[in-house]
Structures are given as structure tokens and as C-alpha cells.
Amino acid sequence: MTHTPLAWIGLAGVEPGDNPRAKHWEARLHKPMVAIALLAVPAYLFESVNGGALAHRISTVLDIVIFAAFLAEAVWMASVSSHPVRYLFDNWLNLIILLGALASVLGTTTDWIALVRVMRVAVAGLVMMRTVTGFRFIFTRRGAPVLVGAAFLILLSSGGILYWLEPSVETYWDGLWLAFVTGMTIGYGDVVPTTGASRVVAAGVGLIGVALVTVFTANVVSFFVGGEETQLRRDLQRDIVDLRADIKRLLDTEEIRFRDDLHRDIVHLRRQITELLHAEELQFRKQFQHEIGQLRADVAALAGELRQRDARGAALTPPPADER
């Protein structure tokens, strides 16, 4: 059984060893569920601001959407997962979101509702952080312009939200100034959030500001150090190329030497084989000539013996009657 660090905060997702269908649906539902989780932010803002019945009605509708979406997602993922109980246990934060949204929909009036809403905002931030980790190019030098643009948009939107929520902020520029000093963790104290909603927004702006400043500082350092690192990489690449050329040259030299030795050995072996074949041929010729000589001698002896037999036969034969 595998436990991931995200299981401690209830965002483990499906297990690595789960079936492919569960993994497919997790990837397919991830982005929509992130967007729905982020609805907790406007739900909290509409409930916290003094907007009357309309704002409360909008907040309730958003709570219903969040509750229905997370309930459907939890039931569906538990049905397609090979380990439904383990999935619900490792994603316990989804159940907390369901309970908080259900309490808001039912109109529960207790101080715990504010805590649940704040927790849902934190959950949305955690889910969003897991989404942002998929865009790793933001944390590189190429992603610096995107990072600056995102920080600028967050600053503008945060200034508008603080201007809307904070009574002491009289103009949009004051809200923008409050967002800037909060995000940069300066805190001059000339403008401070006083309501619960504006404090939650200021806390979120502060956390986002610290993260963005840290990442941007790392990008700046990477920009100045990156030149030297690039040069080192080029030198290393050049050294690797030279080393490969030297190795190839040595291999070629060794191969040429090996070929020469092999050719020399082959020539010597052919010469020895030729000499052996020539010696064997001479020996065969001598033996063949000797056998031919013996055969001729035998044939001559046989011919002499036949002549002698013919002579003896002629001597023993009586003369004809006429000759008598």
C-alpha cells in the first residue's frame, strides 16, 4: 500500500497502482474540480460583504454548485476506483468541502461556518498549487514574463477586491496600495484591513506575494548565474565532443593496427599453407613416380615371364607330320 505526502492534506488522488480508468477520470476531472473549488473564494466574499439578500443568494447558489460537484465527483471516483475506501480516506479534504458546503446550503448559523469557509478557501489554494506545479516552465527563466504578468494581474484584482471589501479604503488606488504593501510584506500601517473578508483576502495576497517574490528572485539569480552555467555547459559539451573525437581517433588507429596485424598473419598463414601444399605435392609426385616405376618393372617382369613361357611351350610342341 503506497502513501503519498499529499494524503496527509487530503489531496492524494487515486493510488499509483489503481486501474487505468480511475486515472483517466482523475485527469479528466482535475481542471473542472479546480475551477469549482475556486468558487469558494467568491462564495466567501459574497457572504462576508454587506450585500443584502442578493449577495447571500449568490453565495448560497455557489455553495450548492460546490456541494453538488464535489458530491458527484466523490461518488463517481469511488465507483471507478479499485479501492474506493482508500480513495475516500486519502482524499478526506473533499469530504470536508462537502460538509462545509452542505452546512452553508442548509443555512446553519454558527461561528463554525466562517471557519469552514476559510478552510474551503485554503483548500482551493492547495488544489490550485497542485495545478500550478504542472506548469513548471513558470519557474524557469523562460517563464519569468508569465510570472510578472500573473503578479501584475493578481495585484490589480486584489486591489479591486480590497477596495470592495474594506470600508477604510476609499479609492481603488488605496486598495491597490494595500494589496502591494501586503503582497511585498512591507506593512506601512497607513491602510489596514479591518473586516474579516478583507483580512482573509489580505492573508491570501500576502502568501501569494511571498511565493511570487521568492520565485521571481530565484529567476533573477538564475538570469545572472545562467550565463556562466550556459558557458560551462558549452565548455562541457565541447570537451565531450573532443573526447569523443580522441576516442574515435584511437579506435581508428587501433583498428588500423589490428587490420595490419591480421593481414600480416593471414599472408603468413597462406604462405605456410602454400608451402605445406607444395611439399605435400612433391612428396605425392615422388611417391607416385616410385609406384609407377615399380608398376613398370612389374609389367616388364610379367612380360619377360610370358615370353619365357611361350618359348618353352614352342619347344615342347611336336613338329607337323609333313616335316617328318
ChimeraX attribute file (.defattr): number of C-alpha atoms within 10 A of each C-alpha:
attribute: neighborCount
match mode: 1-to-1
recipient: residues
	/A:1	6
	/A:2	6
	/A:3	11
	/A:4	13
	/A:5	9
	/A:6	13
	/A:7	17
	/A:8	14
	/A:9	14
	/A:10	20
	/A:11	21
	/A:12	20
	/A:13	20
	/A:14	24
	/A:15	20
	/A:16	13
	/A:17	11
	/A:18	14
	/A:19	14
	/A:20	13
	/A:21	12
	/A:22	21
	/A:23	19
	/A:24	11
	/A:25	16
	/A:26	18
	/A:27	12
	/A:28	11
	/A:29	13
	/A:30	14
	/A:31	14
	/A:32	12
	/A:33	18
	/A:34	19
	/A:35	14
	/A:36	17
	/A:37	26
	/A:38	20
	/A:39	19
	/A:40	26
	/A:41	20
	/A:42	14
	/A:43	25
	/A:44	23
	/A:45	23
	/A:46	22
	/A:47	22
	/A:48	18
	/A:49	17
	/A:50	12
	/A:51	12
	/A:52	10
	/A:53	10
	/A:54	12
	/A:55	17
	/A:56	19
	/A:57	15
	/A:58	15
	/A:59	24
	/A:60	22
	/A:61	15
	/A:62	23
	/A:63	27
	/A:64	18
	/A:65	17
	/A:66	25
	/A:67	25
	/A:68	15
	/A:69	16
	/A:70	20
	/A:71	17
	/A:72	12
	/A:73	18
	/A:74	18
	/A:75	12
	/A:76	14
	/A:77	23
	/A:78	18
	/A:79	12
	/A:80	18
	/A:81	21
	/A:82	18
	/A:83	18
	/A:84	17
	/A:85	11
	/A:86	16
	/A:87	22
	/A:88	20
	/A:89	17
	/A:90	22
	/A:91	21
	/A:92	18
	/A:93	20
	/A:94	22
	/A:95	17
	/A:96	16
	/A:97	25
	/A:98	22
	/A:99	15
	/A:100	23
	/A:101	27
	/A:102	18
	/A:103	18
	/A:104	25
	/A:105	17
	/A:106	11
	/A:107	11
	/A:108	12
	/A:109	10
	/A:110	10
	/A:111	8
	/A:112	12
	/A:113	16
	/A:114	18
	/A:115	12
	/A:116	19
	/A:117	22
	/A:118	17
	/A:119	17
	/A:120	26
	/A:121	24
	/A:122	17
	/A:123	23
	/A:124	22
	/A:125	19
	/A:126	17
	/A:127	19
	/A:128	16
	/A:129	12
	/A:130	14
	/A:131	13
	/A:132	11
	/A:133	11
	/A:134	9
	/A:135	10
	/A:136	9
	/A:137	13
	/A:138	19
	/A:139	17
	/A:140	16
	/A:141	18
	/A:142	12
	/A:143	16
	/A:144	19
	/A:145	12
	/A:146	14
	/A:147	21
	/A:148	15
	/A:149	12
	/A:150	13
	/A:151	18
	/A:152	13
	/A:153	12
	/A:154	18
	/A:155	22
	/A:156	18
	/A:157	15
	/A:158	24
	/A:159	25
	/A:160	18
	/A:161	20
	/A:162	26
	/A:163	22
	/A:164	17
	/A:165	23
	/A:166	20
	/A:167	12
	/A:168	15
	/A:169	21
	/A:170	11
	/A:171	14
	/A:172	16
	/A:173	14
	/A:174	18
	/A:175	27
	/A:176	21
	/A:177	20
	/A:178	28
	/A:179	30
	/A:180	23
	/A:181	19
	/A:182	26
	/A:183	26
	/A:184	17
	/A:185	14
	/A:186	11
	/A:187	14
	/A:188	10
	/A:189	10
	/A:190	8
	/A:191	17
	/A:192	19
	/A:193	22
	/A:194	13
	/A:195	14
	/A:196	15
	/A:197	22
	/A:198	23
	/A:199	16
	/A:200	17
	/A:201	22
	/A:202	24
	/A:203	15
	/A:204	18
	/A:205	24
	/A:206	20
	/A:207	16
	/A:208	19
	/A:209	22
	/A:210	16
	/A:211	13
	/A:212	19
	/A:213	17
	/A:214	12
	/A:215	17
	/A:216	22
	/A:217	12
	/A:218	15
	/A:219	21
	/A:220	15
	/A:221	12
	/A:222	15
	/A:223	16
	/A:224	10
	/A:225	11
	/A:226	14
	/A:227	11
	/A:228	12
	/A:229	13
	/A:230	11
	/A:231	11
	/A:232	12
	/A:233	12
	/A:234	12
	/A:235	12
	/A:236	12
	/A:237	12
	/A:238	12
	/A:239	12
	/A:240	12
	/A:241	12
	/A:242	12
	/A:243	12
	/A:244	12
	/A:245	12
	/A:246	12
	/A:247	12
	/A:248	12
	/A:249	12
	/A:250	12
	/A:251	12
	/A:252	12
	/A:253	12
	/A:254	12
	/A:255	12
	/A:256	12
	/A:257	12
	/A:258	12
	/A:259	12
	/A:260	12
	/A:261	12
	/A:262	12
	/A:263	12
	/A:264	12
	/A:265	12
	/A:266	12
	/A:267	12
	/A:268	12
	/A:269	12
	/A:270	12
	/A:271	12
	/A:272	12
	/A:273	12
	/A:274	12
	/A:275	12
	/A:276	12
	/A:277	12
	/A:278	12
	/A:279	12
	/A:280	12
	/A:281	12
	/A:282	12
	/A:283	12
	/A:284	12
	/A:285	12
	/A:286	12
	/A:287	12
	/A:288	12
	/A:289	12
	/A:290	12
	/A:291	12
	/A:292	12
	/A:293	12
	/A:294	12
	/A:295	12
	/A:296	12
	/A:297	12
	/A:298	12
	/A:299	12
	/A:300	12
	/A:301	12
	/A:302	12
	/A:303	12
	/A:304	12
	/A:305	12
	/A:306	12
	/A:307	12
	/A:308	12
	/A:309	12
	/A:310	11
	/A:311	11
	/A:312	11
	/A:313	10
	/A:314	11
	/A:315	10
	/A:316	8
	/A:317	8
	/A:318	7
	/A:319	10
	/A:320	7
	/A:321	6
	/A:322	5
	/A:323	5
	/A:324	5
